[in-house]
Amino acid sequence: MRHHRRIGAAACLLGFLASGAQALDMAFRGTFAHDDEVRFIDFAIDALSEVIIRTYSYAGGVNAAGEVIPRGGFDPSLALFHGSGGIVTGADNSPAADEDPRTFRRYDALMEVELGPGEYRLAITQYDNAALGPMWDSPFTRSGMGDFTPSLTYCEADRFCDVTGVLPWNARTGDWAVDVLNVRTAILVPAPPAVPEPRTGVLALAGLACIAAVARRCRKESARAT
């Protein structure tokens, strides 16, 4: 009987350790090219859990992977959606975030939320490109506006301007970093392919080629008529 009890206790311990091993802390980094970009992270949890999501874009810090993130990135915002698409909650500036040593602002985002088992999608944006909902693929407040931040405050840069206007630190970078803690899996959703803008030179060459083709056709028509 004691032998069976030891086997049962060992199995219980192994099960506990196995379930604990499923909780992961994941770190993600990236760079925006334009102010109105949105990047998504998909994650899943198996049981009721407190999930912690925090950014290091603005003030920097050390992320869950032990990487040192430099200060100077843009002011980030977060929006959390169910895997089915509906919005759960959002987060922007957090008093618990680290302070940028040059602007003295705490503009990184922190989200601590209890979630049931399932799949979720996290959106990372730049302030004030906020999720409108009700779904993750619904427009955000700045969707399609491109580089909108210079219009919010004086800034010599053409994008990633800090709304504080604190000179000379209001020109930020497109770098972002976010941790997703206490989840089973998490992946960065690939960014959609960029649509290249037509280049003026290419359009001019195409126009010249079209004109030349028309001219050749006209000469042929004239030769046939004579």
Backbone as numpy.savetxt, mean C-alpha at the origin, in Angstrom:
# Nx Ny Nz CAx CAy CAz Cx Cy Cz
-2.30 -46.80 32.76 -3.13 -45.61 32.76 -2.26 -44.36 32.76
-1.20 -44.34 33.60 -0.30 -43.20 33.65 0.37 -42.97 32.30
0.73 -44.11 31.64 1.38 -44.01 30.34 0.44 -43.31 29.34
-0.82 -43.67 29.37 -1.78 -43.04 28.45 -1.97 -41.57 28.78
-1.95 -41.26 30.08 -2.08 -39.86 30.46 -0.91 -39.04 29.96
0.33 -39.62 30.03 1.51 -38.89 29.54 1.40 -38.66 28.04
0.91 -39.69 27.31 0.74 -39.55 25.86 -0.29 -38.46 25.56
-1.38 -38.44 26.34 -2.42 -37.43 26.12 -1.90 -36.04 26.41
-1.11 -35.87 27.48 -0.55 -34.57 27.81 0.43 -34.11 26.74
1.24 -35.05 26.24 2.21 -34.71 25.19 1.49 -34.28 23.92
0.43 -35.00 23.58 -0.33 -34.65 22.38 -0.97 -33.27 22.53
-1.45 -32.97 23.71 -2.05 -31.67 23.96 -1.02 -30.56 23.81
0.20 -30.81 24.36 1.28 -29.82 24.27 1.69 -29.60 22.83
1.83 -30.71 22.07 2.21 -30.58 20.67 1.15 -29.82 19.88
-0.12 -30.09 20.20 -1.18 -29.36 19.52 -1.16 -27.88 19.83
-0.86 -27.56 21.08 -0.77 -26.15 21.49 0.37 -25.45 20.77
1.54 -26.15 20.73 2.69 -25.56 20.05 2.44 -25.39 18.57
1.77 -26.37 17.98 1.49 -26.29 16.54 0.55 -25.13 16.24
-0.47 -24.95 17.09 -1.40 -23.85 16.84 -0.71 -22.51 17.05
0.21 -22.44 18.01 0.94 -21.21 18.24 1.88 -20.88 17.11
2.41 -21.91 16.45 3.35 -21.68 15.36 2.68 -21.07 14.15
1.35 -21.12 14.10 0.65 -20.57 12.96 0.56 -19.05 13.00
0.78 -18.45 14.15 0.72 -17.00 14.26 2.03 -16.39 13.81
1.99 -15.59 12.76 3.19 -15.01 12.17 3.14 -13.49 12.26
4.32 -12.91 12.32 4.48 -11.46 12.22 5.16 -11.17 10.89
4.49 -10.46 10.01 4.97 -10.23 8.66 5.30 -8.76 8.44
6.38 -8.50 7.71 6.81 -7.14 7.42 6.83 -6.93 5.91
6.34 -5.77 5.48 6.27 -5.44 4.06 6.82 -4.03 3.83
7.45 -3.86 2.66 7.98 -2.55 2.26 7.72 -2.33 0.78
7.66 -1.08 0.38 7.47 -0.77 -1.03 7.65 0.70 -1.28
7.41 1.11 -2.51 7.55 2.51 -2.90 6.43 2.88 -3.87
5.77 3.98 -3.58 4.78 4.54 -4.51 5.50 5.37 -5.56
4.91 5.41 -6.75 5.39 6.32 -7.79 4.56 7.59 -7.83
3.28 7.50 -7.39 2.39 8.66 -7.43 1.55 8.73 -6.15
1.05 9.91 -5.87 0.33 10.15 -4.63 -0.93 9.32 -4.48
-1.63 9.04 -5.58 -2.94 8.39 -5.46 -2.87 6.86 -5.55
-1.68 6.29 -5.40 -1.56 4.83 -5.47 -2.19 4.15 -4.25
-2.57 2.90 -4.45 -3.09 2.05 -3.38 -2.40 0.70 -3.50
-1.86 0.18 -2.40 -1.32 -1.18 -2.39 -2.11 -2.01 -1.38
-2.29 -3.29 -1.70 -3.08 -4.18 -0.86 -2.22 -5.31 -0.31
-2.51 -5.72 0.92 -1.93 -6.90 1.55 -3.08 -7.80 1.96
-3.06 -9.05 1.51 -4.07 -10.04 1.90 -3.52 -10.89 3.04
-4.34 -11.09 4.09 -3.91 -11.95 5.19 -5.08 -12.78 5.68
-4.76 -13.85 6.39 -5.77 -14.78 6.90 -5.45 -15.15 8.34
-6.51 -15.40 9.13 -6.35 -15.90 10.49 -7.31 -17.06 10.69
-6.93 -17.98 11.59 -7.70 -19.21 11.78 -8.68 -19.16 12.94
-8.46 -18.24 13.89 -9.31 -18.16 15.08 -9.41 -16.71 15.52
-10.33 -16.45 16.42 -10.49 -15.10 16.93 -9.14 -14.60 17.45
-8.66 -13.48 16.91 -7.30 -13.01 17.22 -7.27 -11.49 17.26
-6.33 -10.97 18.05 -6.04 -9.54 18.00 -4.92 -9.33 16.99
-5.24 -8.68 15.90 -4.27 -8.41 14.85 -3.79 -6.97 15.01
-2.48 -6.81 14.94 -1.87 -5.49 15.07 -1.22 -5.13 13.74
-1.56 -3.96 13.23 -1.00 -3.47 11.97 -0.43 -2.09 12.24
0.83 -1.88 11.87 1.44 -0.58 12.12 2.37 -0.21 10.98
2.46 1.07 10.70 3.33 1.56 9.63 4.59 2.19 10.21
5.62 2.24 9.38 6.88 2.91 9.71 7.26 3.90 8.61
6.29 4.27 7.78 6.59 5.08 6.60 7.08 6.48 6.96
6.45 7.09 7.94 6.68 8.51 8.21 7.90 8.75 9.10
7.90 8.12 10.28 8.97 8.39 11.25 10.06 7.34 11.24
9.85 6.22 10.52 10.85 5.16 10.52 10.77 4.30 11.77
11.73 3.41 11.92 11.77 2.51 13.06 12.32 1.16 12.65
12.17 0.17 13.51 12.64 -1.19 13.24 11.41 -2.07 13.06
11.28 -2.70 11.91 10.08 -3.48 11.63 10.17 -4.90 12.17
9.15 -5.71 11.90 9.08 -7.07 12.45 10.17 -7.97 11.90
10.76 -7.61 10.77 11.85 -8.40 10.19 13.22 -7.95 10.70
13.23 -6.97 11.61 14.48 -6.47 12.15 15.17 -5.47 11.24
14.48 -4.99 10.23 15.06 -4.03 9.31 14.89 -2.61 9.85
15.91 -1.79 9.68 15.84 -0.39 10.09 15.21 0.41 8.94
14.04 0.98 9.20 13.33 1.76 8.20 13.66 3.24 8.42
14.23 3.92 7.43 14.56 5.34 7.61 13.32 6.22 7.64
13.39 7.33 8.35 12.31 8.31 8.36 12.24 8.96 6.97
11.14 9.69 6.74 11.09 10.49 5.53 10.09 10.04 4.50
9.42 8.89 4.72 8.39 8.46 3.79 7.11 9.28 3.96
6.13 9.01 3.10 4.89 9.79 3.12 4.03 9.48 4.34
3.04 10.32 4.56 2.07 10.17 5.65 1.06 9.09 5.25
1.10 7.89 5.88 0.26 6.77 5.43 -1.11 6.70 6.10
-2.04 6.07 5.40 -3.34 5.73 5.96 -3.62 4.26 5.68
-4.44 3.63 6.52 -4.78 2.22 6.38 -6.30 2.05 6.31
-6.72 1.06 5.54 -8.13 0.65 5.53 -8.17 -0.86 5.50
-9.04 -1.45 6.31 -9.13 -2.89 6.42 -10.49 -3.37 5.89
-10.45 -4.43 5.06 -11.66 -4.96 4.44 -11.77 -6.46 4.73
-13.00 -6.96 4.79 -13.24 -8.40 4.79 -12.79 -8.98 3.45
-12.49 -10.27 3.44 -12.14 -10.92 2.19 -13.25 -10.85 1.18
-14.49 -10.73 1.66 -15.64 -10.60 0.76 -15.76 -9.21 0.17
-14.96 -8.27 0.70 -14.92 -6.95 0.11 -15.34 -5.81 1.00
-16.21 -6.04 2.00 -16.74 -4.96 2.83 -15.69 -4.35 3.76
-15.82 -3.05 4.02 -14.86 -2.36 4.87 -15.12 -2.68 6.34
-14.04 -2.85 7.10 -14.11 -3.14 8.53 -13.79 -1.90 9.35
-12.64 -1.30 9.09 -12.21 -0.12 9.84 -11.05 0.54 9.11
-10.63 1.67 9.62 -9.50 2.39 9.04 -8.64 2.99 10.14
-7.47 3.48 9.77 -6.57 4.10 10.74 -5.69 5.13 10.03
-5.40 6.20 10.77 -4.51 7.23 10.23 -3.47 7.56 11.29
-3.34 8.80 11.68 -2.34 9.17 12.67 -2.62 8.49 14.01
-1.54 8.06 14.69 -1.71 7.40 15.98 -0.82 8.06 17.03
-1.39 8.42 18.19 -0.58 8.97 19.27 0.48 8.00 19.77
0.27 6.68 19.53 1.24 5.68 19.98 2.37 5.46 18.98
2.29 6.11 17.81 3.34 5.95 16.80 4.58 6.73 17.19
5.71 6.36 16.60 6.95 7.09 16.86 6.87 8.49 16.26
7.61 9.39 16.84 7.62 10.78 16.40 8.74 11.01 15.40
8.42 11.67 14.30 9.45 12.04 13.34 10.37 13.07 14.00
11.68 12.83 14.05 12.57 13.72 14.79 12.75 15.08 14.14
12.24 15.28 12.91 12.42 16.56 12.24 11.13 17.37 12.16
10.00 16.71 11.97 8.72 17.44 11.94 8.01 17.40 13.29
8.44 16.50 14.18 7.83 16.33 15.50 6.35 15.95 15.40
6.02 15.17 14.35 4.66 14.70 14.16 4.62 13.17 14.28
3.48 12.67 14.75 3.28 11.22 14.85 2.25 10.84 13.79
2.71 10.73 12.55 1.80 10.53 11.43 1.77 9.09 10.92
2.46 8.17 11.59 2.31 6.77 11.22 0.99 6.23 11.79
0.50 5.15 11.19 -0.80 4.60 11.57 -0.62 3.33 12.40
-1.52 3.12 13.34 -1.53 1.92 14.17 -2.96 1.41 14.25
-3.13 0.11 13.99 -4.44 -0.52 14.03 -4.36 -1.77 14.91
-5.14 -1.81 15.99 -5.23 -2.97 16.86 -6.69 -3.40 16.87
-6.96 -4.54 16.24 -8.35 -4.93 16.03 -8.53 -6.42 16.25
-9.60 -6.79 16.95 -9.93 -8.20 17.16 -10.76 -8.69 15.98
-10.27 -9.73 15.33 -10.90 -10.23 14.12 -11.24 -11.71 14.26
-12.35 -12.09 13.66 -12.72 -13.50 13.62 -11.97 -14.22 12.51
-12.03 -15.55 12.51 -11.32 -16.31 11.48 -11.82 -15.95 10.09
-10.89 -15.93 9.15 -11.26 -15.61 7.79 -10.14 -14.92 7.05
-10.49 -14.35 5.90 -9.53 -13.67 5.04 -9.85 -12.18 5.02
-8.78 -11.37 4.96 -8.92 -9.92 5.02 -7.98 -9.27 4.00
-8.31 -8.03 3.66 -7.47 -7.26 2.74 -7.19 -5.90 3.35
-5.90 -5.54 3.42 -5.46 -4.27 3.96 -5.04 -3.35 2.82
-5.49 -2.11 2.86 -5.11 -1.12 1.86 -4.18 -0.09 2.48
-3.08 0.22 1.79 -2.14 1.26 2.22 -2.24 2.40 1.22
-2.50 3.61 1.73 -2.59 4.79 0.88 -1.83 5.95 1.54
-1.75 7.05 0.81 -1.19 8.27 1.36 -2.32 9.21 1.76
-2.18 9.87 2.90 -3.18 10.86 3.32 -3.30 11.94 2.24
-4.51 12.40 1.86 -5.79 12.03 2.37 -6.58 11.22 1.35
-5.95 10.18 0.83 -6.58 9.27 -0.12 -7.26 8.15 0.67
-8.46 8.44 1.18 -9.13 7.53 2.12 -10.11 6.62 1.41
-10.34 5.45 2.00 -11.31 4.49 1.45 -12.72 5.03 1.65
-13.51 5.01 0.60 -14.90 5.44 0.67 -15.84 4.28 0.95
-15.40 3.05 0.58 -16.26 1.90 0.75 -17.41 1.93 -0.23
-18.33 0.99 -0.15 -18.36 -0.05 0.89 -17.42 -1.22 0.63
-16.80 -1.29 -0.57 -15.97 -2.43 -0.94 -14.53 -1.98 -1.17
-13.61 -2.94 -1.14 -12.20 -2.59 -1.32 -11.91 -2.09 -2.73
-12.72 -2.51 -3.71 -12.48 -2.05 -5.08 -13.33 -0.83 -5.42
-13.99 -0.22 -4.43 -14.67 1.05 -4.64 -13.63 2.16 -4.74
-13.96 3.30 -5.35 -12.99 4.39 -5.46 -12.55 4.90 -4.08
-11.32 5.40 -4.02 -10.83 6.12 -2.86 -11.03 7.62 -3.12
-10.86 8.45 -2.10 -11.18 9.87 -2.24 -10.33 10.56 -3.30
-9.14 10.05 -3.56 -8.25 10.70 -4.52 -7.99 9.83 -5.76
-8.81 8.85 -5.97 -8.61 7.95 -7.11 -8.56 8.74 -8.42
-7.53 8.50 -9.20 -7.40 9.13 -10.50 -6.86 10.55 -10.48
-6.52 11.08 -9.30 -6.03 12.46 -9.22 -4.53 12.58 -9.38
-3.83 11.45 -9.45 -2.38 11.51 -9.64 -1.68 12.12 -8.45
-0.80 13.06 -8.70 0.02 13.67 -7.64 -0.71 14.89 -7.07
-1.53 14.64 -6.05 -2.41 15.66 -5.51 -1.83 16.43 -4.33
-0.77 15.90 -3.68 -0.33 16.51 -2.42 0.27 17.91 -2.55
0.91 18.30 -3.67 1.40 19.69 -3.72 0.29 20.72 -3.59
-0.94 20.35 -3.96 -2.05 21.30 -3.86 -2.53 21.46 -2.42
-2.12 20.58 -1.51 -2.58 20.64 -0.13 -1.76 21.61 0.71
-0.54 21.89 0.32 0.34 22.75 1.09 1.48 23.22 0.20
2.20 24.24 0.65 3.36 24.70 -0.11 4.44 23.61 -0.09
4.95 23.27 -1.24 5.96 22.23 -1.33 6.69 22.39 -2.66
8.00 22.32 -2.63 8.77 22.45 -3.85 8.80 21.16 -4.65
8.45 20.05 -4.03 8.42 18.77 -4.74 7.14 18.67 -5.57
7.15 17.74 -6.54 5.97 17.57 -7.38 5.06 16.46 -6.90
5.42 15.79 -5.78 4.60 14.74 -5.20 5.12 14.42 -3.80
4.34 13.67 -3.03 4.71 13.24 -1.67 5.05 14.43 -0.77
4.16 15.41 -0.76 4.33 16.59 0.09 3.61 16.38 1.42
4.27 16.77 2.48 3.71 16.64 3.83 2.78 17.82 4.10
1.57 17.53 4.55 0.59 18.60 4.78 0.97 19.51 5.94
1.94 19.12 6.76 2.36 20.00 7.85 2.99 21.27 7.32
3.60 21.20 6.13 4.27 22.36 5.57 5.53 22.74 6.32
6.07 21.85 7.15 7.28 22.15 7.91 8.48 22.12 6.97
9.05 23.28 6.67 10.20 23.37 5.78 11.48 23.06 6.53
12.48 22.43 5.90 12.45 21.89 4.54 12.02 20.42 4.50
11.34 19.94 5.55 11.07 18.51 5.67 9.71 18.11 5.10
9.04 19.05 4.40 7.72 18.69 3.87 7.79 17.91 2.56
8.96 17.83 1.94 9.13 17.00 0.74 9.52 15.61 1.21
8.61 14.63 1.04 8.84 13.28 1.52 9.19 12.37 0.34
9.28 11.08 0.61 9.52 10.09 -0.44 8.29 9.21 -0.61
8.30 8.37 -1.63 7.20 7.43 -1.85 7.36 6.12 -1.11
8.32 6.03 -0.19 8.59 4.78 0.52 7.55 4.52 1.61
7.15 3.25 1.73 6.23 2.86 2.80 6.71 1.54 3.42
6.30 1.32 4.67 6.62 0.08 5.38 5.49 -0.21 6.36
5.08 -1.48 6.43 3.97 -1.85 7.32 4.19 -3.26 7.85
3.87 -3.46 9.13 3.88 -4.78 9.76 2.45 -5.27 9.93
2.23 -6.56 9.70 0.96 -7.22 9.97 1.26 -8.36 10.94
0.80 -8.23 12.18 1.22 -9.12 13.26 0.10 -10.05 13.71
0.49 -11.29 14.05 -0.40 -12.30 14.63 -1.41 -12.83 13.60
-0.90 -13.23 12.45 -1.75 -13.79 11.38 -1.18 -15.13 10.93
-2.00 -15.89 10.21 -1.52 -17.18 9.68 -0.70 -17.00 8.42
-1.21 -16.23 7.49 -0.49 -15.94 6.26 -0.73 -14.48 5.89
0.19 -13.91 5.12 0.03 -12.56 4.60 0.88 -12.41 3.35
0.30 -11.83 2.30 1.05 -11.62 1.05 0.74 -10.24 0.51
1.73 -9.66 -0.16 1.56 -8.39 -0.84 0.95 -8.65 -2.21
-0.20 -8.04 -2.47 -0.87 -8.23 -3.76 -0.07 -7.51 -4.83
0.26 -8.17 -5.94 1.03 -7.51 -7.01 0.34 -6.24 -7.49
1.13 -5.22 -7.74 0.57 -3.97 -8.24 0.10 -4.14 -9.67
-0.98 -3.49 -10.04 -1.43 -3.58 -11.43 -0.39 -2.97 -12.35
-0.25 -3.47 -13.57 0.77 -2.94 -14.48 0.48 -1.48 -14.81
1.55 -0.70 -14.82 1.41 0.72 -15.14 1.07 0.89 -16.62
0.19 1.83 -16.89 -0.16 2.14 -18.29 0.77 3.26 -18.75
1.69 2.98 -19.68 2.65 4.02 -20.09 1.95 5.16 -20.81
2.39 6.38 -20.48 1.84 7.53 -21.17 2.49 7.67 -22.53
1.73 8.05 -23.56 2.32 8.22 -24.89 3.38 9.29 -24.88
4.48 9.04 -25.52 5.55 10.02 -25.60 5.35 10.90 -26.82
5.62 12.19 -26.67 5.38 13.15 -27.74 6.17 12.80 -28.98
7.43 12.39 -28.77 8.28 12.05 -29.91 7.73 10.88 -30.70
7.23 9.88 -29.97 6.67 8.71 -30.64 5.44 9.09 -31.44
4.58 9.94 -30.83 3.38 10.38 -31.54 3.74 11.18 -32.78
4.77 12.04 -32.69 5.19 12.84 -33.84 5.69 11.96 -34.97
6.50 10.96 -34.61 7.01 10.05 -35.63 5.87 9.28 -36.29
4.90 8.85 -35.46 3.76 8.13 -36.01 2.96 9.02 -36.95
2.81 10.32 -36.59 2.10 11.24 -37.45 2.82 11.47 -38.77
4.15 11.62 -38.69 4.94 11.81 -39.92 4.83 10.59 -40.82
4.86 9.39 -40.21 4.75 8.17 -41.00 3.41 8.09 -41.70
2.36 8.53 -40.99 1.02 8.51 -41.57 0.92 9.49 -42.74
1.50 10.69 -42.58 1.49 11.69 -43.64 2.25 11.18 -44.86
3.41 10.55 -44.61 4.21 10.02 -45.72 3.46 8.95 -46.46
2.73 8.10 -45.72 1.97 7.03 -46.37 0.86 7.61 -47.24
0.18 8.64 -46.73 -0.87 9.28 -47.51 -0.30 9.92 -48.76
0.86 10.56 -48.64 1.50 11.21 -49.79 1.86 10.19 -50.86
2.40 9.03 -50.42 2.76 8.00 -51.39 1.51 7.49 -52.11
0.41 7.34 -51.33 -0.82 6.86 -51.95 -1.35 7.87 -52.97
-1.25 9.16 -52.66 -1.71 10.20 -53.58 -0.89 10.20 -54.86
0.43 10.01 -54.72 1.28 9.98 -55.91 0.91 8.80 -56.81
0.60 7.65 -56.15 0.22 6.48 -56.93 -1.08 6.72 -57.68
-2.05 7.37 -57.00 -3.33 7.65 -57.62 -3.17 8.60 -58.81
-2.27 9.60 -58.65 -2.02 10.54 -59.74 -1.37 9.87 -60.92
-0.45 8.95 -60.66 0.26 8.24 -61.74 -0.73 7.38 -62.51
-1.65 6.76 -61.81 -2.65 5.93 -62.48 -3.57 6.78 -63.35
-3.91 7.97 -62.90 -4.83 8.83 -63.64 -4.21 9.33 -64.93
-2.88 9.52 -64.96 -2.23 9.98 -66.19 -1.90 8.84 -67.11
